[in-house]
Amino acid sequence: MLKHTVRKSHQLSAESIAKDLQTWCGLQISTTTVRRELHKMGFHGQAAASKPYITKCNAKHRISWCKARHHCTLECSLE
């Protein structure tokens, strides 16, 4: 049930998963137990990588730069 809950929604906290499991099975389950079992299953919490915002103007410049160099090879760029 724990694996199914995590795969259904990736952004749940250990506290909310523990509450869901408590209501589902009627047993007292601690958040530490939930975290420990998730780690055993290979689920590890991590923050999403921050990515720079690309403005529309910058996106146009990047596309034009790529199109201008689409014919270049590795040998061409080393010269």
Backbone atoms as SQL, in Angstrom:
CREATE TABLE atoms (id INTEGER PRIMARY KEY, chain TEXT, resi INTEGER, resn TEXT, atom TEXT, x REAL, y REAL, z REAL);
INSERT INTO atoms VALUES
  (1, 'A', 1, 'MET', 'N', 0.831, -1.201, 0.000),
  (2, 'A', 1, 'MET', 'CA', 0.000, 0.000, 0.000),
  (3, 'A', 1, 'MET', 'C', 0.869, 1.255, 0.000),
  (4, 'A', 2, 'LEU', 'N', 1.985, 1.193, 0.712),
  (5, 'A', 2, 'LEU', 'CA', 2.884, 2.346, 0.786),
  (6, 'A', 2, 'LEU', 'C', 3.460, 2.670, -0.587),
  (7, 'A', 3, 'LYS', 'N', 3.932, 1.668, -1.306),
  (8, 'A', 3, 'LYS', 'CA', 4.498, 1.883, -2.643),
  (9, 'A', 3, 'LYS', 'C', 3.444, 2.431, -3.606),
  (10, 'A', 4, 'HIS', 'N', 2.239, 1.921, -3.512),
  (11, 'A', 4, 'HIS', 'CA', 1.147, 2.394, -4.367),
  (12, 'A', 4, 'HIS', 'C', 0.835, 3.860, -4.082),
  (13, 'A', 5, 'THR', 'N', 0.818, 4.243, -2.820),
  (14, 'A', 5, 'THR', 'CA', 0.523, 5.622, -2.433),
  (15, 'A', 5, 'THR', 'C', 1.587, 6.578, -2.959),
  (16, 'A', 6, 'VAL', 'N', 2.838, 6.179, -2.862),
  (17, 'A', 6, 'VAL', 'CA', 3.930, 7.054, -3.301),
  (18, 'A', 6, 'VAL', 'C', 3.937, 7.177, -4.815),
  (19, 'A', 7, 'ARG', 'N', 3.715, 6.100, -5.522),
  (20, 'A', 7, 'ARG', 'CA', 3.723, 6.165, -6.988),
  (21, 'A', 7, 'ARG', 'C', 2.527, 6.942, -7.529),
  (22, 'A', 8, 'LYS', 'N', 1.430, 6.954, -6.779),
  (23, 'A', 8, 'LYS', 'CA', 0.237, 7.672, -7.208),
  (24, 'A', 8, 'LYS', 'C', 0.477, 9.179, -7.159),
  (25, 'A', 9, 'SER', 'N', 1.131, 9.652, -6.111),
  (26, 'A', 9, 'SER', 'CA', 1.403, 11.072, -5.957),
  (27, 'A', 9, 'SER', 'C', 2.810, 11.248, -5.404),
  (28, 'A', 10, 'HIS', 'N', 3.698, 11.830, -6.218),
  (29, 'A', 10, 'HIS', 'CA', 5.109, 11.944, -5.857),
  (30, 'A', 10, 'HIS', 'C', 5.396, 13.066, -4.864),
  (31, 'A', 11, 'GLN', 'N', 4.458, 13.975, -4.674),
  (32, 'A', 11, 'GLN', 'CA', 4.762, 15.144, -3.861),
  (33, 'A', 11, 'GLN', 'C', 4.162, 15.076, -2.462),
  (34, 'A', 12, 'LEU', 'N', 3.800, 13.905, -2.013),
  (35, 'A', 12, 'LEU', 'CA', 3.263, 13.777, -0.665),
  (36, 'A', 12, 'LEU', 'C', 4.389, 13.764, 0.351),
  (37, 'A', 13, 'SER', 'N', 4.141, 14.344, 1.515),
  (38, 'A', 13, 'SER', 'CA', 5.125, 14.301, 2.580),
  (39, 'A', 13, 'SER', 'C', 4.962, 13.004, 3.365),
  (40, 'A', 14, 'ALA', 'N', 5.965, 12.672, 4.151),
  (41, 'A', 14, 'ALA', 'CA', 5.905, 11.463, 4.963),
  (42, 'A', 14, 'ALA', 'C', 4.762, 11.556, 5.977),
  (43, 'A', 15, 'GLU', 'N', 4.497, 12.755, 6.462),
  (44, 'A', 15, 'GLU', 'CA', 3.414, 12.950, 7.428),
  (45, 'A', 15, 'GLU', 'C', 2.060, 12.636, 6.798),
  (46, 'A', 16, 'SER', 'N', 1.841, 13.140, 5.585),
  (47, 'A', 16, 'SER', 'CA', 0.551, 12.892, 4.937),
  (48, 'A', 16, 'SER', 'C', 0.399, 11.426, 4.529),
  (49, 'A', 17, 'ILE', 'N', 1.494, 10.795, 4.144),
  (50, 'A', 17, 'ILE', 'CA', 1.436, 9.361, 3.818),
  (51, 'A', 17, 'ILE', 'C', 1.106, 8.555, 5.059),
  (52, 'A', 18, 'ALA', 'N', 1.716, 8.913, 6.193),
  (53, 'A', 18, 'ALA', 'CA', 1.437, 8.207, 7.447),
  (54, 'A', 18, 'ALA', 'C', -0.031, 8.362, 7.836),
  (55, 'A', 19, 'LYS', 'N', -0.585, 9.558, 7.669),
  (56, 'A', 19, 'LYS', 'CA', -2.006, 9.775, 7.987),
  (57, 'A', 19, 'LYS', 'C', -2.907, 8.952, 7.074),
  (58, 'A', 20, 'ASP', 'N', -2.571, 8.907, 5.782),
  (59, 'A', 20, 'ASP', 'CA', -3.352, 8.107, 4.844),
  (60, 'A', 20, 'ASP', 'C', -3.335, 6.623, 5.226),
  (61, 'A', 21, 'LEU', 'N', -2.151, 6.140, 5.573),
  (62, 'A', 21, 'LEU', 'CA', -2.045, 4.730, 5.957),
  (63, 'A', 21, 'LEU', 'C', -2.785, 4.439, 7.257),
  (64, 'A', 22, 'GLN', 'N', -2.761, 5.391, 8.181),
  (65, 'A', 22, 'GLN', 'CA', -3.475, 5.203, 9.450),
  (66, 'A', 22, 'GLN', 'C', -4.972, 5.111, 9.222),
  (67, 'A', 23, 'THR', 'N', -5.499, 5.950, 8.335),
  (68, 'A', 23, 'THR', 'CA', -6.937, 5.888, 8.072),
  (69, 'A', 23, 'THR', 'C', -7.288, 4.638, 7.268),
  (70, 'A', 24, 'TRP', 'N', -6.378, 4.186, 6.410),
  (71, 'A', 24, 'TRP', 'CA', -6.660, 3.029, 5.568),
  (72, 'A', 24, 'TRP', 'C', -6.649, 1.723, 6.361),
  (73, 'A', 25, 'CYS', 'N', -5.618, 1.543, 7.218),
  (74, 'A', 25, 'CYS', 'CA', -5.510, 0.269, 7.921),
  (75, 'A', 25, 'CYS', 'C', -5.909, 0.354, 9.391),
  (76, 'A', 26, 'GLY', 'N', -6.075, 1.548, 9.927),
  (77, 'A', 26, 'GLY', 'CA', -6.515, 1.701, 11.305),
  (78, 'A', 26, 'GLY', 'C', -5.427, 1.478, 12.339),
  (79, 'A', 27, 'LEU', 'N', -4.173, 1.435, 11.926),
  (80, 'A', 27, 'LEU', 'CA', -3.059, 1.250, 12.856),
  (81, 'A', 27, 'LEU', 'C', -2.304, 2.563, 13.043),
  (82, 'A', 28, 'GLN', 'N', -1.623, 2.681, 14.164),
  (83, 'A', 28, 'GLN', 'CA', -0.805, 3.858, 14.444),
  (84, 'A', 28, 'GLN', 'C', 0.551, 3.668, 13.765),
  (85, 'A', 29, 'ILE', 'N', 0.866, 4.505, 12.783),
  (86, 'A', 29, 'ILE', 'CA', 2.111, 4.402, 12.025),
  (87, 'A', 29, 'ILE', 'C', 2.837, 5.730, 12.135),
  (88, 'A', 30, 'SER', 'N', 4.101, 5.692, 12.539),
  (89, 'A', 30, 'SER', 'CA', 4.855, 6.938, 12.696),
  (90, 'A', 30, 'SER', 'C', 5.467, 7.368, 11.370),
  (91, 'A', 31, 'THR', 'N', 5.771, 8.658, 11.280),
  (92, 'A', 31, 'THR', 'CA', 6.390, 9.180, 10.065),
  (93, 'A', 31, 'THR', 'C', 7.807, 8.632, 9.889),
  (94, 'A', 32, 'THR', 'N', 8.484, 8.337, 10.995),
  (95, 'A', 32, 'THR', 'CA', 9.823, 7.752, 10.924),
  (96, 'A', 32, 'THR', 'C', 9.776, 6.382, 10.268),
  (97, 'A', 33, 'THR', 'N', 8.765, 5.601, 10.607),
  (98, 'A', 33, 'THR', 'CA', 8.595, 4.283, 9.997),
  (99, 'A', 33, 'THR', 'C', 8.339, 4.424, 8.501),
  (100, 'A', 34, 'VAL', 'N', 7.512, 5.385, 8.129),
  (101, 'A', 34, 'VAL', 'CA', 7.216, 5.612, 6.716),
  (102, 'A', 34, 'VAL', 'C', 8.487, 5.995, 5.979),
  (103, 'A', 35, 'ARG', 'N', 9.271, 6.929, 6.524),
  (104, 'A', 35, 'ARG', 'CA', 10.516, 7.342, 5.881),
  (105, 'A', 35, 'ARG', 'C', 11.488, 6.181, 5.742),
  (106, 'A', 36, 'ARG', 'N', 11.637, 5.399, 6.790),
  (107, 'A', 36, 'ARG', 'CA', 12.556, 4.268, 6.775),
  (108, 'A', 36, 'ARG', 'C', 12.162, 3.252, 5.699),
  (109, 'A', 37, 'GLU', 'N', 10.881, 2.941, 5.622),
  (110, 'A', 37, 'GLU', 'CA', 10.414, 1.973, 4.627),
  (111, 'A', 37, 'GLU', 'C', 10.536, 2.524, 3.206),
  (112, 'A', 38, 'LEU', 'N', 10.306, 3.812, 3.034),
  (113, 'A', 38, 'LEU', 'CA', 10.475, 4.410, 1.714),
  (114, 'A', 38, 'LEU', 'C', 11.932, 4.352, 1.265),
  (115, 'A', 39, 'HIS', 'N', 12.854, 4.591, 2.189),
  (116, 'A', 39, 'HIS', 'CA', 14.272, 4.503, 1.857),
  (117, 'A', 39, 'HIS', 'C', 14.640, 3.072, 1.488),
  (118, 'A', 40, 'LYS', 'N', 14.088, 2.101, 2.184),
  (119, 'A', 40, 'LYS', 'CA', 14.356, 0.695, 1.860),
  (120, 'A', 40, 'LYS', 'C', 13.846, 0.347, 0.465),
  (121, 'A', 41, 'MET', 'N', 12.742, 0.951, 0.060),
  (122, 'A', 41, 'MET', 'CA', 12.164, 0.701, -1.261),
  (123, 'A', 41, 'MET', 'C', 12.884, 1.468, -2.371),
  (124, 'A', 42, 'GLY', 'N', 13.773, 2.381, -1.997),
  (125, 'A', 42, 'GLY', 'CA', 14.523, 3.135, -2.986),
  (126, 'A', 42, 'GLY', 'C', 13.975, 4.512, -3.290),
  (127, 'A', 43, 'PHE', 'N', 12.996, 4.965, -2.523),
  (128, 'A', 43, 'PHE', 'CA', 12.448, 6.312, -2.705),
  (129, 'A', 43, 'PHE', 'C', 13.207, 7.263, -1.795),
  (130, 'A', 44, 'HIS', 'N', 13.751, 8.316, -2.386),
  (131, 'A', 44, 'HIS', 'CA', 14.495, 9.306, -1.617),
  (132, 'A', 44, 'HIS', 'C', 13.997, 10.684, -2.012),
  (133, 'A', 45, 'GLY', 'N', 13.699, 11.509, -1.035),
  (134, 'A', 45, 'GLY', 'CA', 13.221, 12.854, -1.310),
  (135, 'A', 45, 'GLY', 'C', 14.360, 13.736, -1.749),
  (136, 'A', 46, 'GLN', 'N', 14.086, 14.562, -2.738),
  (137, 'A', 46, 'GLN', 'CA', 15.093, 15.507, -3.187),
  (138, 'A', 46, 'GLN', 'C', 14.414, 16.718, -3.812),
  (139, 'A', 47, 'ALA', 'N', 15.059, 17.832, -3.668),
  (140, 'A', 47, 'ALA', 'CA', 14.513, 19.067, -4.218),
  (141, 'A', 47, 'ALA', 'C', 14.727, 19.090, -5.725),
  (142, 'A', 48, 'ALA', 'N', 13.818, 19.683, -6.439),
  (143, 'A', 48, 'ALA', 'CA', 13.947, 19.803, -7.882),
  (144, 'A', 48, 'ALA', 'C', 15.092, 20.759, -8.213),
  (145, 'A', 49, 'ALA', 'N', 15.770, 20.489, -9.295),
  (146, 'A', 49, 'ALA', 'CA', 16.871, 21.346, -9.727),
  (147, 'A', 49, 'ALA', 'C', 16.316, 22.692, -10.179),
  (148, 'A', 50, 'SER', 'N', 16.969, 23.758, -9.746),
  (149, 'A', 50, 'SER', 'CA', 16.521, 25.078, -10.184),
  (150, 'A', 50, 'SER', 'C', 17.092, 25.341, -11.572),
  (151, 'A', 51, 'LYS', 'N', 16.255, 25.845, -12.434),
  (152, 'A', 51, 'LYS', 'CA', 16.660, 26.086, -13.812),
  (153, 'A', 51, 'LYS', 'C', 16.471, 27.568, -14.120),
  (154, 'A', 52, 'PRO', 'N', 17.377, 28.145, -14.886),
  (155, 'A', 52, 'PRO', 'CA', 17.232, 29.572, -15.203),
  (156, 'A', 52, 'PRO', 'C', 16.053, 29.805, -16.135),
  (157, 'A', 53, 'TYR', 'N', 15.389, 30.905, -15.942),
  (158, 'A', 53, 'TYR', 'CA', 14.284, 31.262, -16.811),
  (159, 'A', 53, 'TYR', 'C', 14.841, 31.818, -18.119),
  (160, 'A', 54, 'ILE', 'N', 14.235, 31.436, -19.217),
  (161, 'A', 54, 'ILE', 'CA', 14.666, 31.899, -20.521),
  (162, 'A', 54, 'ILE', 'C', 13.586, 32.832, -21.066),
  (163, 'A', 55, 'THR', 'N', 13.973, 34.061, -21.330),
  (164, 'A', 55, 'THR', 'CA', 13.013, 35.016, -21.868),
  (165, 'A', 55, 'THR', 'C', 12.731, 34.682, -23.330),
  (166, 'A', 56, 'LYS', 'N', 11.653, 35.219, -23.864),
  (167, 'A', 56, 'LYS', 'CA', 11.308, 34.972, -25.267),
  (168, 'A', 56, 'LYS', 'C', 12.393, 35.510, -26.195),
  (169, 'A', 57, 'CYS', 'N', 12.931, 36.659, -25.834),
  (170, 'A', 57, 'CYS', 'CA', 13.989, 37.261, -26.650),
  (171, 'A', 57, 'CYS', 'C', 15.234, 36.369, -26.648),
  (172, 'A', 58, 'ASN', 'N', 15.619, 35.883, -25.489),
  (173, 'A', 58, 'ASN', 'CA', 16.785, 35.020, -25.391),
  (174, 'A', 58, 'ASN', 'C', 16.541, 33.702, -26.122),
  (175, 'A', 59, 'ALA', 'N', 15.328, 33.160, -26.062),
  (176, 'A', 59, 'ALA', 'CA', 15.003, 31.921, -26.766),
  (177, 'A', 59, 'ALA', 'C', 15.160, 32.107, -28.275),
  (178, 'A', 60, 'LYS', 'N', 14.726, 33.249, -28.796),
  (179, 'A', 60, 'LYS', 'CA', 14.874, 33.526, -30.228),
  (180, 'A', 60, 'LYS', 'C', 16.350, 33.601, -30.616),
  (181, 'A', 61, 'HIS', 'N', 17.159, 34.258, -29.780),
  (182, 'A', 61, 'HIS', 'CA', 18.591, 34.359, -30.063),
  (183, 'A', 61, 'HIS', 'C', 19.249, 32.976, -30.037),
  (184, 'A', 62, 'ARG', 'N', 18.852, 32.143, -29.101),
  (185, 'A', 62, 'ARG', 'CA', 19.428, 30.800, -29.004),
  (186, 'A', 62, 'ARG', 'C', 19.069, 29.962, -30.221),
  (187, 'A', 63, 'ILE', 'N', 17.830, 30.052, -30.680),
  (188, 'A', 63, 'ILE', 'CA', 17.398, 29.288, -31.849),
  (189, 'A', 63, 'ILE', 'C', 18.137, 29.758, -33.097),
  (190, 'A', 64, 'SER', 'N', 18.256, 31.066, -33.256),
  (191, 'A', 64, 'SER', 'CA', 18.966, 31.571, -34.436),
  (192, 'A', 64, 'SER', 'C', 20.442, 31.177, -34.391),
  (193, 'A', 65, 'TRP', 'N', 21.062, 31.173, -33.214),
  (194, 'A', 65, 'TRP', 'CA', 22.451, 30.756, -33.072),
  (195, 'A', 65, 'TRP', 'C', 22.601, 29.285, -33.458),
  (196, 'A', 66, 'CYS', 'N', 21.679, 28.441, -33.014),
  (197, 'A', 66, 'CYS', 'CA', 21.731, 27.016, -33.337),
  (198, 'A', 66, 'CYS', 'C', 21.520, 26.767, -34.824),
  (199, 'A', 67, 'LYS', 'N', 20.556, 27.469, -35.417),
  (200, 'A', 67, 'LYS', 'CA', 20.282, 27.287, -36.844),
  (201, 'A', 67, 'LYS', 'C', 21.467, 27.740, -37.690),
  (202, 'A', 68, 'ALA', 'N', 22.164, 28.777, -37.267),
  (203, 'A', 68, 'ALA', 'CA', 23.320, 29.260, -38.013),
  (204, 'A', 68, 'ALA', 'C', 24.475, 28.270, -37.963),
  (205, 'A', 69, 'ARG', 'N', 24.511, 27.418, -36.958),
  (206, 'A', 69, 'ARG', 'CA', 25.633, 26.492, -36.785),
  (207, 'A', 69, 'ARG', 'C', 25.239, 25.017, -36.934),
  (208, 'A', 70, 'HIS', 'N', 24.075, 24.745, -37.472),
  (209, 'A', 70, 'HIS', 'CA', 23.618, 23.358, -37.543),
  (210, 'A', 70, 'HIS', 'C', 24.477, 22.501, -38.473),
  (211, 'A', 71, 'HIS', 'N', 25.181, 23.110, -39.406),
  (212, 'A', 71, 'HIS', 'CA', 26.009, 22.367, -40.346),
  (213, 'A', 71, 'HIS', 'C', 27.418, 22.118, -39.813),
  (214, 'A', 72, 'CYS', 'N', 27.808, 22.734, -38.717),
  (215, 'A', 72, 'CYS', 'CA', 29.161, 22.599, -38.181),
  (216, 'A', 72, 'CYS', 'C', 29.389, 21.201, -37.628),
  (217, 'A', 73, 'THR', 'N', 30.616, 20.724, -37.785),
  (218, 'A', 73, 'THR', 'CA', 31.018, 19.437, -37.228),
  (219, 'A', 73, 'THR', 'C', 32.029, 19.702, -36.116),
  (220, 'A', 74, 'LEU', 'N', 32.465, 18.641, -35.485),
  (221, 'A', 74, 'LEU', 'CA', 33.446, 18.779, -34.409),
  (222, 'A', 74, 'LEU', 'C', 34.754, 19.343, -34.960),
  (223, 'A', 75, 'GLU', 'N', 35.161, 18.898, -36.134),
  (224, 'A', 75, 'GLU', 'CA', 36.397, 19.396, -36.737),
  (225, 'A', 75, 'GLU', 'C', 36.284, 20.883, -37.066),
  (226, 'A', 76, 'CYS', 'N', 35.095, 21.297, -37.486),
  (227, 'A', 76, 'CYS', 'CA', 34.846, 22.694, -37.825),
  (228, 'A', 76, 'CYS', 'C', 34.964, 23.583, -36.592),
  (229, 'A', 77, 'SER', 'N', 34.486, 23.115, -35.465),
  (230, 'A', 77, 'SER', 'CA', 34.497, 23.932, -34.259),
  (231, 'A', 77, 'SER', 'C', 35.866, 24.003, -33.594),
  (232, 'A', 78, 'LEU', 'N', 36.787, 23.063, -33.926),
  (233, 'A', 78, 'LEU', 'CA', 38.121, 23.062, -33.323),
  (234, 'A', 78, 'LEU', 'C', 39.064, 24.034, -34.013),
  (235, 'A', 79, 'GLU', 'N', 38.708, 24.502, -35.177),
  (236, 'A', 79, 'GLU', 'CA', 39.592, 25.414, -35.915),
  (237, 'A', 79, 'GLU', 'C', 39.585, 26.800, -35.376);
